[in-house]
Amino acid sequence: MTTKLGFTKMDIQEFETWITSLKVARTILTVQQHHTYNPAYAQFKGNNHFELQKGMKDYHINHNGWADIGQHFTTFPDGTILTGRSLEKSPACITGQNANAICIEHLGNFDTGKDNMTIEQRDTIVRMTAKLCTRFSLPVNTNSVVYHHWFDLSSGQRNNGSKNNKSCPGTAFFGGNKVSDCQDKFLPLVSIITQPTAQLTGQIIKYAMVTADTLNIRTQPDANSPKVTDRAAVTLGAVLRVYEEKNGWYRISTSQQQWVAAKYTVDAKLATVSTNTLNVRSGPGTSFDKSGAFAKGQELFTVEQQNNWSRIAMDNKWVSNVFLDFK
């Protein structure tokens, strides 16, 4: 592993070891697949990983106005991986779909007739996706592993590529960018090497969303205890898994004494969409404007209830409870 310009480069074996031991407070529900389009293979010289990653970060900050590079990881044609944005922060990759997601950018243009993906990068993408599904207890399906192409560019509504969509991660990405392509040609490769998820040593009693800009994690349930040293503080909008509640504090680790102050959170509920298309509204009722839609099987966190409607996490977006299965 090599660190330079604020990024860490590793091969897939190093990544698999690293992600297994990494502590992540933010709850992950999806893994996004993207291609960079530009830079593409022509810009990769075999030794300029860090420079290309820095170039993407600079573009995202200076041109897009983002706080950081958009993606959490980038894969390269030689099979290596570079870290990007902290996993404790949501990515900036798919409009309206970034909460609770991990974003992977694959360097290259994988539209038909463009870059021919190398065997090394192909192997890394499959193994990396499998490891993330294992690490975050995600089922290997098209609700947990998603392509950018499936979401409307303006609204973020999932329409499976029917209107106003990018080709990303490419029309030739593992045989195509359609949902059926993912199901038939990509996910079977991932499933073969996905390991059974280890049983958690503690039971989740609730979920909580962070309402402070930064929330420190402490070694005991009180404000005078030291901050933990082996993981970063959690940030605004992160949804945490709570394993114990004590004196106004939440324990967010299954096996260690790692606590956050409950007063800087609000309760969150995990739900799955139970209808084919669930409209999203700007307020709690059908009289409010439609602002998007979720597809059947998608998971989301809600943080407020009004008249049998629920508000989605940090957004002023509402969905009807009638079409949600709460967990």
C-alpha positions, 0 to 999 in steps of 0.5 A: 500500500502506498499513500500520496496526495491524500490517497492510498493505492492498494491491490485487490488483496490489500483492499480485501484485508483493509476493508475487512478491518476498517470500522465504518459507522455509516450504514451502507445499503448500495454499491454504485458502479460508474466509469470515469469516461474521461480520463480513459485508458489513453490517459493512463500511463501505468504509473500516474494513478495518483495524478489522475485521481488528484485531477479528478478531485480538483475537477470535482471541487473547482468545477462542480463545487463539491467539497471533495472528490465524488467517489470513495474508490477508483479502480485502474486498468492494472487492477489497482485501487485508489481511495477517494472520499472518506467512507463516513461521507456520502458520495456525490455520484447519483442525484438523490441516491447518495445517502447510504451508498458507496461509489466506485469509479472505474477508470475507462470509457466502457461504452461499446467500441471504446476501451476494452477492459483489461483482465486485471481491472475486470478481476478487481471490479468483481472481487471488490464488489463481492467483498463490499457486499460481504463486508456490509451484509448486502444481498447480491442483487440489483437493489444493492448493486446499482448502475448509474445508467438506471437513474434519471440524471435530473431527478435521481428517479430510478427508471432503469435507463428509459429516459434522460440517463447516462450510459455509465458505467458503459454500454459494454460494461460486463456485457451491457448497462441494462438491469438484465445485463447486470443480473445475467452477466455481472452479478453471477460473477460476484455471487460466486466469490461472495462469502457468507456474512459473519453473524453479528455479535450484537443485535441492532436495536434501532437506527439513528441519523446524525444531526450534528455537522460532526459527532465524536465517538467516545470510549464510554457513554459520557462527554468526559471520556476520550475520543476513540482513536481507531475510527473517524468521527461521524458526519451529518446525515449518517445513519448509525446502527445502535446496539445499546442505549445508556444514559442518553448515549448510543453504542454503535459497535457490536464488540467495542465500547464506542459511543455517541451522544443520542441528543445529536441524532434522531431516530431513523427507520429502515423500510423497503419499497413494496410496490412497483413504483413509489412516488416521492412527494415534496410534502406528506400527501398526494396534493404535493408535487411529485419529485421522483420515485423509488422502485420495488425492493429499494431500501430507504431510511425515514426520520419523520412521520405525518399522517401515514407518510414518512420523510426520507432522511435528510431530504424534504421528500415524502413517501406513503407508508402504505407502500413501505415494509418497515423492518 
